[in-house]
Amino acid sequence: MKSNRHYFFMLLVILTVMGLVGCTENKGIKESKEDNSPVTIKVAWWGKDVRHERTLAAIDMFQNKYPTIKVEPIYMDFNEYFLQMAILTADQQIPDVIQMDYNHIAQYTERKLIVSLDTYLENGIIQRGEIDDAYLSGGMINEQLYGIPLGTNAASMAYNPALFDQAGIPYPTAESTYDDIMQMARDLKANINKEGFYPLANNVAHEFPYYLRQNGAAMFNAEGNSLGYTEDKYFVEYMNMQKAWKQEGLIGSDGAALFQEEGAALISQWSNQTANLVKEGVVKILPLPSIAGGEEGNYIRPATFFSVTSYSKHQEAAASFVDFITNDVEANKVLLGERGVPISAKVREEIMPLISDNDKVQYEYIEYVQKHSRDIDPPAPNAGSKVLSVLKRYEGKVLNGELIVEEAAKQFREEANKILAAG
Protein backbone atom coordinates (compact mmCIF):
# COMPACT_ATOMS: atom_id res chain seq x y z
CA MET A 1 0.00 0.00 0.00
CA LYS A 2 1.35 3.40 -0.90
CA SER A 3 2.05 5.86 1.89
CA ASN A 4 -0.12 8.87 2.70
CA ARG A 5 2.79 11.09 1.65
CA HIS A 6 2.75 9.49 -1.80
CA TYR A 7 -1.03 9.85 -2.01
CA PHE A 8 -1.00 13.54 -1.16
CA PHE A 9 1.84 14.15 -3.63
CA MET A 10 -0.23 12.39 -6.28
CA LEU A 11 -3.28 14.46 -5.34
CA LEU A 12 -1.24 17.66 -5.61
CA VAL A 13 -0.14 16.69 -9.11
CA ILE A 14 -3.72 15.89 -10.07
CA LEU A 15 -5.06 19.20 -8.84
CA THR A 16 -2.22 21.12 -10.47
CA VAL A 17 -2.81 19.49 -13.84
CA MET A 18 -6.57 19.81 -13.53
CA GLY A 19 -6.14 23.45 -12.55
CA LEU A 20 -4.23 24.13 -15.75
CA VAL A 21 -6.83 22.31 -17.80
CA GLY A 22 -9.68 24.07 -16.06
CA CYS A 23 -8.31 27.44 -17.15
CA THR A 24 -8.97 26.70 -20.81
CA GLU A 25 -12.02 25.94 -22.89
CA ASN A 26 -12.41 22.61 -24.68
CA LYS A 27 -12.13 24.29 -28.06
CA GLY A 28 -12.83 22.18 -31.09
CA ILE A 29 -14.04 19.21 -29.06
CA LYS A 30 -17.73 19.01 -29.71
CA GLU A 31 -19.97 16.06 -30.11
CA SER A 32 -20.28 14.81 -33.65
CA LYS A 33 -23.70 13.96 -34.95
CA GLU A 34 -24.35 10.32 -34.15
CA ASP A 35 -25.41 8.09 -37.06
CA ASN A 36 -24.78 4.50 -38.01
CA SER A 37 -21.11 5.07 -38.80
CA PRO A 38 -18.76 2.97 -36.63
CA VAL A 39 -17.31 4.86 -33.68
CA THR A 40 -14.82 4.02 -30.97
CA ILE A 41 -15.22 5.10 -27.38
CA LYS A 42 -12.69 4.69 -24.60
CA VAL A 43 -13.91 3.53 -21.19
CA ALA A 44 -11.68 3.81 -18.10
CA TRP A 45 -12.01 2.33 -14.63
CA TRP A 46 -9.94 1.24 -11.65
CA GLY A 47 -10.19 -1.98 -9.68
CA LYS A 48 -8.81 -5.46 -9.16
CA ASP A 49 -8.80 -8.54 -11.40
CA VAL A 50 -12.37 -9.63 -10.68
CA ARG A 51 -13.72 -6.20 -11.67
CA HIS A 52 -11.57 -6.11 -14.79
CA GLU A 53 -12.68 -9.57 -15.93
CA ARG A 54 -16.38 -8.92 -15.36
CA THR A 55 -16.31 -5.47 -16.96
CA LEU A 56 -14.49 -6.79 -20.04
CA ALA A 57 -17.13 -9.52 -20.40
CA ALA A 58 -19.89 -6.89 -20.13
CA ILE A 59 -18.12 -4.79 -22.79
CA ASP A 60 -18.21 -7.77 -25.17
CA MET A 61 -21.95 -8.04 -24.58
CA PHE A 62 -22.38 -4.31 -25.25
CA GLN A 63 -20.49 -4.53 -28.53
CA ASN A 64 -22.68 -7.45 -29.62
CA LYS A 65 -25.77 -5.35 -28.94
CA TYR A 66 -24.30 -2.18 -30.50
CA PRO A 67 -22.09 -3.43 -33.36
CA THR A 68 -21.37 0.11 -34.60
CA ILE A 69 -19.74 1.07 -31.28
CA LYS A 70 -16.32 -0.30 -30.44
CA VAL A 71 -15.13 0.03 -26.85
CA GLU A 72 -11.46 0.48 -26.03
CA PRO A 73 -10.98 -0.45 -22.34
CA ILE A 74 -8.49 1.33 -20.07
CA TYR A 75 -8.13 -0.12 -16.59
CA MET A 76 -5.64 0.08 -13.77
CA ASP A 77 -5.18 0.06 -10.01
CA PHE A 78 -6.80 2.81 -7.94
CA ASN A 79 -3.45 4.21 -6.78
CA GLU A 80 -2.55 5.38 -10.28
CA TYR A 81 -6.00 6.04 -11.74
CA PHE A 82 -6.63 9.71 -11.02
CA LEU A 83 -3.07 10.72 -11.80
CA GLN A 84 -3.39 9.04 -15.20
CA MET A 85 -6.75 10.71 -15.81
CA ALA A 86 -5.17 14.10 -15.04
CA ILE A 87 -2.32 13.44 -17.47
CA LEU A 88 -4.72 12.30 -20.20
CA THR A 89 -6.86 15.38 -19.58
CA ALA A 90 -3.84 17.66 -19.99
CA ASP A 91 -3.12 15.93 -23.31
CA GLN A 92 -6.81 16.24 -24.31
CA GLN A 93 -6.94 12.44 -24.46
CA ILE A 94 -9.25 11.74 -21.52
CA PRO A 95 -11.51 8.72 -22.26
CA ASP A 96 -15.15 9.11 -23.28
CA VAL A 97 -16.46 7.33 -20.17
CA ILE A 98 -14.61 7.41 -16.87
CA GLN A 99 -15.24 5.71 -13.58
CA MET A 100 -15.63 8.38 -10.92
CA ASP A 101 -15.93 8.46 -7.14
CA TYR A 102 -17.78 10.72 -4.74
CA ASN A 103 -14.64 12.48 -3.53
CA HIS A 104 -13.69 13.66 -7.03
CA ILE A 105 -16.95 14.25 -8.90
CA ALA A 106 -17.40 17.84 -7.70
CA GLN A 107 -13.87 18.77 -8.83
CA TYR A 108 -14.40 17.26 -12.29
CA THR A 109 -17.75 19.03 -12.58
CA GLU A 110 -16.30 22.37 -11.51
CA ARG A 111 -13.52 22.03 -14.12
CA LYS A 112 -16.13 21.16 -16.76
CA LEU A 113 -14.40 17.85 -17.46
CA ILE A 114 -17.64 15.83 -17.32
CA VAL A 115 -21.05 16.66 -18.77
CA SER A 116 -24.56 16.71 -17.38
CA LEU A 117 -26.43 13.52 -18.23
CA ASP A 118 -29.87 15.11 -17.93
CA THR A 119 -30.26 15.41 -21.72
CA TYR A 120 -29.65 11.68 -22.14
CA LEU A 121 -32.18 10.87 -19.45
CA GLU A 122 -34.72 13.13 -21.14
CA ASN A 123 -34.21 11.68 -24.63
CA GLY A 124 -34.21 8.10 -23.36
CA ILE A 125 -30.65 7.15 -24.26
CA ILE A 126 -30.18 6.51 -20.55
CA GLN A 127 -33.31 4.79 -19.29
CA ARG A 128 -34.61 6.02 -15.95
CA GLY A 129 -36.84 2.95 -15.67
CA GLU A 130 -36.99 1.57 -12.15
CA ILE A 131 -34.39 3.78 -10.50
CA ASP A 132 -35.49 5.61 -7.37
CA ASP A 133 -34.41 9.24 -6.83
CA ALA A 134 -32.50 8.22 -3.70
CA TYR A 135 -30.05 6.21 -5.81
CA LEU A 136 -29.24 9.13 -8.13
CA SER A 137 -28.88 11.90 -5.54
CA GLY A 138 -25.16 11.25 -4.99
CA GLY A 139 -24.44 12.10 -8.63
CA MET A 140 -26.31 15.42 -8.53
CA ILE A 141 -24.29 18.64 -8.59
CA ASN A 142 -26.18 21.95 -8.72
CA GLU A 143 -29.38 20.01 -9.48
CA GLN A 144 -27.90 18.28 -12.52
CA LEU A 145 -26.83 14.65 -12.85
CA TYR A 146 -23.11 14.22 -13.61
CA GLY A 147 -22.63 10.59 -12.66
CA ILE A 148 -24.72 7.41 -12.81
CA PRO A 149 -23.95 5.29 -9.73
CA LEU A 150 -22.63 1.87 -10.68
CA GLY A 151 -23.54 0.54 -7.27
CA THR A 152 -24.53 1.83 -3.88
CA ASN A 153 -23.60 1.22 -0.28
CA ALA A 154 -24.25 2.71 3.12
CA ALA A 155 -22.61 2.97 6.51
CA SER A 156 -23.48 -0.11 8.53
CA MET A 157 -22.82 -2.14 11.64
CA ALA A 158 -22.46 -5.88 11.10
CA TYR A 159 -22.78 -8.44 13.87
CA ASN A 160 -22.20 -12.17 14.23
CA PRO A 161 -25.40 -13.75 15.62
CA ALA A 162 -23.50 -16.88 16.73
CA LEU A 163 -21.44 -14.89 19.24
CA PHE A 164 -24.51 -13.16 20.66
CA ASP A 165 -26.14 -16.60 21.04
CA GLN A 166 -23.00 -17.89 22.75
CA ALA A 167 -23.07 -14.97 25.19
CA GLY A 168 -26.81 -15.34 25.75
CA ILE A 169 -27.59 -11.74 24.90
CA PRO A 170 -30.30 -10.31 22.59
CA TYR A 171 -29.24 -9.12 19.16
CA PRO A 172 -28.87 -5.39 18.47
CA THR A 173 -31.66 -3.77 16.47
CA ALA A 174 -32.04 -0.86 14.06
CA GLU A 175 -33.11 1.24 17.06
CA SER A 176 -30.07 0.49 19.25
CA THR A 177 -28.35 3.59 20.61
CA TYR A 178 -24.66 4.11 21.37
CA ASP A 179 -25.42 3.48 25.03
CA ASP A 180 -27.19 0.22 24.11
CA ILE A 181 -24.21 -0.97 22.08
CA MET A 182 -21.78 -0.10 24.86
CA GLN A 183 -23.79 -2.18 27.33
CA MET A 184 -23.96 -5.08 24.84
CA ALA A 185 -20.19 -4.85 24.42
CA ARG A 186 -19.72 -5.07 28.19
CA ASP A 187 -22.06 -8.08 28.37
CA LEU A 188 -20.25 -9.80 25.50
CA LYS A 189 -16.90 -9.26 27.17
CA ALA A 190 -18.21 -10.62 30.47
CA ASN A 191 -19.85 -13.71 28.95
CA ILE A 192 -17.36 -14.82 26.31
CA ASN A 193 -14.31 -16.10 28.12
CA LYS A 194 -11.89 -16.22 25.23
CA GLU A 195 -8.38 -14.83 25.11
CA GLY A 196 -8.03 -12.08 22.52
CA PHE A 197 -11.79 -11.51 22.23
CA TYR A 198 -12.98 -7.93 21.84
CA PRO A 199 -16.69 -7.17 21.46
CA LEU A 200 -15.99 -4.42 18.91
CA ALA A 201 -13.65 -4.98 15.99
CA ASN A 202 -13.38 -1.23 15.47
CA ASN A 203 -15.05 2.06 16.26
CA VAL A 204 -18.81 1.53 15.86
CA ALA A 205 -19.33 5.27 15.52
CA HIS A 206 -17.73 4.69 12.08
CA GLU A 207 -16.66 8.24 11.35
CA PHE A 208 -16.94 11.62 13.03
CA PRO A 209 -18.82 13.08 9.99
CA TYR A 210 -21.59 10.52 10.52
CA TYR A 211 -21.84 11.45 14.20
CA LEU A 212 -22.13 15.11 13.17
CA ARG A 213 -25.02 14.28 10.82
CA GLN A 214 -26.83 12.63 13.71
CA ASN A 215 -26.48 15.92 15.58
CA GLY A 216 -27.84 17.99 12.70
CA ALA A 217 -24.39 19.30 11.76
CA ALA A 218 -21.90 18.50 8.97
CA MET A 219 -18.18 18.01 8.55
CA PHE A 220 -17.85 20.88 6.06
CA ASN A 221 -19.94 23.94 5.34
CA ALA A 222 -21.74 24.32 1.99
CA GLU A 223 -18.95 26.47 0.55
CA GLY A 224 -16.23 24.05 1.65
CA ASN A 225 -14.15 26.81 3.24
CA SER A 226 -14.67 25.88 6.90
CA LEU A 227 -15.96 23.11 9.12
CA GLY A 228 -19.71 22.64 9.18
CA TYR A 229 -19.95 23.04 12.93
CA THR A 230 -18.83 25.65 15.47
CA GLU A 231 -19.54 23.87 18.76
CA ASP A 232 -16.67 21.77 20.11
CA LYS A 233 -19.11 19.71 22.16
CA TYR A 234 -19.63 17.29 19.24
CA PHE A 235 -15.92 16.53 19.02
CA VAL A 236 -15.73 16.23 22.82
CA GLU A 237 -18.70 13.82 23.03
CA TYR A 238 -17.42 11.69 20.17
CA MET A 239 -13.86 11.41 21.49
CA ASN A 240 -14.99 10.74 25.05
CA MET A 241 -17.00 7.81 23.69
CA GLN A 242 -13.91 6.46 21.90
CA LYS A 243 -11.85 6.85 25.10
CA ALA A 244 -14.42 4.95 27.16
CA TRP A 245 -14.48 2.01 24.74
CA LYS A 246 -10.71 1.85 24.67
CA GLN A 247 -10.26 2.19 28.43
CA GLU A 248 -12.71 -0.66 29.10
CA GLY A 249 -10.91 -2.91 26.60
CA LEU A 250 -13.92 -3.18 24.31
CA ILE A 251 -12.23 -2.39 20.97
CA GLY A 252 -9.75 -4.57 19.11
CA SER A 253 -7.17 -3.38 16.62
CA ASP A 254 -7.35 -5.85 13.73
CA GLY A 255 -10.68 -4.81 12.23
CA ALA A 256 -12.12 -7.22 9.65
CA ALA A 257 -9.50 -9.91 10.33
CA LEU A 258 -10.50 -9.98 14.01
CA PHE A 259 -14.18 -10.26 13.09
CA GLN A 260 -13.55 -13.03 10.57
CA GLU A 261 -11.79 -15.12 13.22
CA GLU A 262 -14.71 -14.61 15.65
CA GLY A 263 -12.46 -12.46 17.80
CA ALA A 264 -15.11 -9.73 17.72
CA ALA A 265 -18.90 -9.66 17.52
CA LEU A 266 -19.53 -6.22 16.02
CA ILE A 267 -17.85 -4.26 13.24
CA SER A 268 -18.59 -0.97 11.55
CA GLN A 269 -17.91 -0.62 7.81
CA TRP A 270 -19.53 0.06 4.46
CA SER A 271 -22.31 -2.36 3.60
CA ASN A 272 -20.62 -3.64 0.42
CA GLN A 273 -17.69 -4.91 2.52
CA THR A 274 -19.73 -7.39 4.55
CA ALA A 275 -20.09 -10.39 2.22
CA ASN A 276 -16.89 -12.14 3.33
CA LEU A 277 -16.96 -11.26 7.01
CA VAL A 278 -17.81 -14.72 8.32
CA LYS A 279 -16.49 -18.16 7.32
CA GLU A 280 -19.73 -19.91 8.25
CA GLY A 281 -23.30 -18.76 8.74
CA VAL A 282 -24.75 -15.41 7.73
CA VAL A 283 -23.62 -12.04 9.00
CA LYS A 284 -26.37 -9.55 9.88
CA ILE A 285 -26.26 -5.83 9.02
CA LEU A 286 -27.86 -2.94 10.86
CA PRO A 287 -27.60 0.85 10.77
CA LEU A 288 -24.93 2.40 12.95
CA PRO A 289 -26.09 3.15 16.50
CA SER A 290 -28.45 6.08 16.90
CA ILE A 291 -28.44 9.04 19.24
CA ALA A 292 -31.50 9.19 21.48
CA GLY A 293 -33.53 12.10 20.11
CA GLY A 294 -30.98 12.68 17.35
CA GLU A 295 -31.44 12.97 13.60
CA GLU A 296 -31.19 10.27 10.95
CA GLY A 297 -27.54 9.85 10.06
CA ASN A 298 -27.70 7.30 7.28
CA TYR A 299 -27.59 7.95 3.55
CA ILE A 300 -27.13 6.03 0.33
CA ARG A 301 -23.59 6.52 -0.92
CA PRO A 302 -22.63 5.82 -4.52
CA ALA A 303 -19.83 3.26 -4.54
CA THR A 304 -18.61 4.55 -7.93
CA PHE A 305 -20.05 6.34 -10.96
CA PHE A 306 -19.70 6.29 -14.71
CA SER A 307 -19.47 9.81 -16.13
CA VAL A 308 -19.27 11.04 -19.73
CA THR A 309 -16.44 13.47 -20.37
CA SER A 310 -16.73 16.83 -22.10
CA TYR A 311 -13.83 15.88 -24.39
CA SER A 312 -15.75 12.96 -25.89
CA LYS A 313 -16.62 13.32 -29.59
CA HIS A 314 -19.21 10.56 -29.24
CA GLN A 315 -21.19 11.45 -26.15
CA GLU A 316 -24.39 9.70 -27.29
CA ALA A 317 -22.49 6.44 -27.79
CA ALA A 318 -20.84 6.96 -24.41
CA ALA A 319 -24.25 7.53 -22.81
CA SER A 320 -25.53 4.34 -24.45
CA PHE A 321 -22.71 2.43 -22.77
CA VAL A 322 -23.58 3.95 -19.37
CA ASP A 323 -27.22 2.95 -19.88
CA PHE A 324 -26.22 -0.61 -20.82
CA ILE A 325 -24.10 -1.12 -17.71
CA THR A 326 -26.87 0.35 -15.57
CA ASN A 327 -29.94 -1.36 -16.98
CA ASP A 328 -29.07 -4.44 -19.01
CA VAL A 329 -30.08 -7.46 -16.96
CA GLU A 330 -27.86 -10.00 -18.72
CA ALA A 331 -24.80 -7.77 -18.37
CA ASN A 332 -25.50 -7.39 -14.68
CA LYS A 333 -25.75 -11.14 -14.30
CA VAL A 334 -22.09 -11.08 -15.29
CA LEU A 335 -21.14 -8.00 -13.22
CA LEU A 336 -23.05 -9.38 -10.18
CA GLY A 337 -22.96 -6.12 -8.24
CA GLU A 338 -19.17 -6.15 -7.89
CA ARG A 339 -19.21 -2.34 -7.60
CA GLY A 340 -22.04 -2.34 -5.08
CA VAL A 341 -25.80 -2.91 -5.07
CA PRO A 342 -27.21 -2.00 -8.54
CA ILE A 343 -29.47 1.05 -8.68
CA SER A 344 -32.11 -0.51 -10.95
CA ALA A 345 -34.86 -2.31 -9.04
CA LYS A 346 -35.37 -4.66 -12.01
CA VAL A 347 -31.68 -5.58 -12.07
CA ARG A 348 -31.61 -6.17 -8.32
CA GLU A 349 -34.61 -8.48 -8.57
CA GLU A 350 -33.12 -10.48 -11.44
CA ILE A 351 -29.70 -11.09 -9.91
CA MET A 352 -30.87 -11.86 -6.36
CA PRO A 353 -31.15 -15.63 -7.06
CA LEU A 354 -27.54 -15.63 -8.32
CA ILE A 355 -25.79 -14.11 -5.32
CA SER A 356 -24.69 -15.56 -2.00
CA ASP A 357 -26.78 -15.37 1.17
CA ASN A 358 -24.37 -12.84 2.65
CA ASP A 359 -24.60 -10.69 -0.47
CA LYS A 360 -28.40 -10.82 -0.19
CA VAL A 361 -28.09 -9.36 3.30
CA GLN A 362 -26.48 -6.19 1.93
CA TYR A 363 -29.11 -5.92 -0.83
CA GLU A 364 -31.87 -6.09 1.77
CA TYR A 365 -30.03 -3.55 3.89
CA ILE A 366 -29.81 -1.05 1.04
CA GLU A 367 -33.57 -1.39 0.53
CA TYR A 368 -33.97 -0.54 4.22
CA VAL A 369 -31.64 2.47 4.02
CA GLN A 370 -33.52 3.80 0.99
CA LYS A 371 -36.51 4.25 3.31
CA HIS A 372 -34.55 5.31 6.41
CA SER A 373 -32.09 7.96 5.29
CA ARG A 374 -31.73 11.57 4.25
CA ASP A 375 -29.80 13.32 1.52
CA ILE A 376 -26.08 12.72 1.39
CA ASP A 377 -23.81 15.63 2.35
CA PRO A 378 -22.16 17.47 -0.56
CA PRO A 379 -18.83 16.04 -1.76
CA ALA A 380 -15.85 17.02 0.37
CA PRO A 381 -13.92 20.14 -0.74
CA ASN A 382 -10.45 19.87 -2.26
CA ALA A 383 -8.82 20.16 1.17
CA GLY A 384 -11.23 17.68 2.75
CA SER A 385 -8.89 14.67 2.69
CA LYS A 386 -6.19 16.67 4.44
CA VAL A 387 -8.65 17.75 7.14
CA LEU A 388 -9.70 14.14 7.74
CA SER A 389 -6.03 13.16 8.14
CA VAL A 390 -5.64 15.94 10.70
CA LEU A 391 -8.73 14.61 12.49
CA LYS A 392 -7.12 11.14 12.74
CA ARG A 393 -3.98 12.73 14.17
CA TYR A 394 -5.92 14.47 16.94
CA GLU A 395 -7.97 11.34 17.62
CA GLY A 396 -4.69 9.47 18.15
CA LYS A 397 -3.45 12.16 20.52
CA VAL A 398 -6.62 11.90 22.59
CA LEU A 399 -6.62 8.10 22.77
CA ASN A 400 -2.91 8.02 23.63
CA GLY A 401 -3.37 10.57 26.41
CA GLU A 402 -1.23 13.26 24.75
CA LEU A 403 -4.04 15.84 24.79
CA ILE A 404 -7.16 16.32 26.85
CA VAL A 405 -10.29 16.13 24.73
CA GLU A 406 -11.29 19.79 25.09
CA GLU A 407 -7.88 21.05 23.99
CA ALA A 408 -7.79 18.63 21.07
CA ALA A 409 -11.23 19.83 19.94
CA LYS A 410 -10.10 23.46 19.93
CA GLN A 411 -6.79 22.76 18.17
CA PHE A 412 -8.42 20.57 15.54
CA ARG A 413 -11.12 23.14 14.75
CA GLU A 414 -8.59 25.94 14.38
CA GLU A 415 -6.18 23.91 12.23
CA ALA A 416 -8.96 22.48 10.04
CA ASN A 417 -10.55 25.87 9.40
CA LYS A 418 -7.18 27.31 8.44
CA ILE A 419 -6.63 24.51 5.91
CA LEU A 420 -10.12 24.86 4.45
CA ALA A 421 -9.93 28.64 4.20
CA ALA A 422 -6.72 28.29 2.20
CA GLY A 423 -8.40 25.81 -0.14
Stockholm file with secondary structure:
# STOCKHOLM 1.0

chainA/1-423         MKSNRHYFFMLLVILTVMGLVGCTENKGIKESKEDNSPVTIKVAWWGKDVRHERTLAAIDMFQNKYPTIKVEPIYMDFNEYFLQMAILTADQQIPDVIQMDYNHIAQYTERKLIVSLDTYLENGIIQRGEIDDAYLSGGMINEQLYGIPLGTNAASMAYNPALFDQAGIPYPTAESTYDDIMQMARDLKANINKEGFYPLANNVAHEFPYYLRQNGAAMFNAEGNSLGYTEDKYFVEYMNMQKAWKQEGLIGSDGAALFQEEGAALISQWSNQTANLVKEGVVKILPLPSIAGGEEGNYIRPATFFSVTSYSKHQEAAASFVDFITNDVEANKVLLGERGVPISAKVREEIMPLISDNDKVQYEYIEYVQKHSRDIDPPAPNAGSKVLSVLKRYEGKVLNGELIVEEAAKQFREEANKILAAG
#=GR chainA/1-423 SS CCCHHHHHHHHHHHHHHHHHHHTSCCTTCCCCCCCSSCEEEEEEEECCHHHHHHHHHHHHHHHHHCTTEEEEEEEECHHHHHHHHHHHHHTTCCCSEEEECTTTHHHHHHTTCBCCCHHHHHTTSSCCTTBCHHHHGGGEETTEECCEEEEEECEEEEECHHHHHHHTCCCCCTTCBHHHHHHHHHHHHHHCCCTTCCSBSSCTTCCHHHHHHHTTCEEECTTSSSEECCCTHHHHHHHHHHHHHHHTTCBCSSHHHHHHTTSCSEEEEEGGGCTTSCSSSCCEEECCCBCTTCCCCCCCEEEEEEEEBTTCSCHHHHHHHHHHHHHCHHHHHHHTTTTSBCSBHHHHHHHGGGSCHHHHHHHHHHHHHHHSCCCCCCCCCTTHHHHHHHHHHHHHHHHTTSSCHHHHHHHHHHHHHHHHHHC
#=GC SS_cons         CCCHHHHHHHHHHHHHHHHHHHTSCCTTCCCCCCCSSCEEEEEEEECCHHHHHHHHHHHHHHHHHCTTEEEEEEEECHHHHHHHHHHHHHTTCCCSEEEECTTTHHHHHHTTCBCCCHHHHHTTSSCCTTBCHHHHGGGEETTEECCEEEEEECEEEEECHHHHHHHTCCCCCTTCBHHHHHHHHHHHHHHCCCTTCCSBSSCTTCCHHHHHHHTTCEEECTTSSSEECCCTHHHHHHHHHHHHHHHTTCBCSSHHHHHHTTSCSEEEEEGGGCTTSCSSSCCEEECCCBCTTCCCCCCCEEEEEEEEBTTCSCHHHHHHHHHHHHHCHHHHHHHTTTTSBCSBHHHHHHHGGGSCHHHHHHHHHHHHHHHSCCCCCCCCCTTHHHHHHHHHHHHHHHHTTSSCHHHHHHHHHHHHHHHHHHC
//
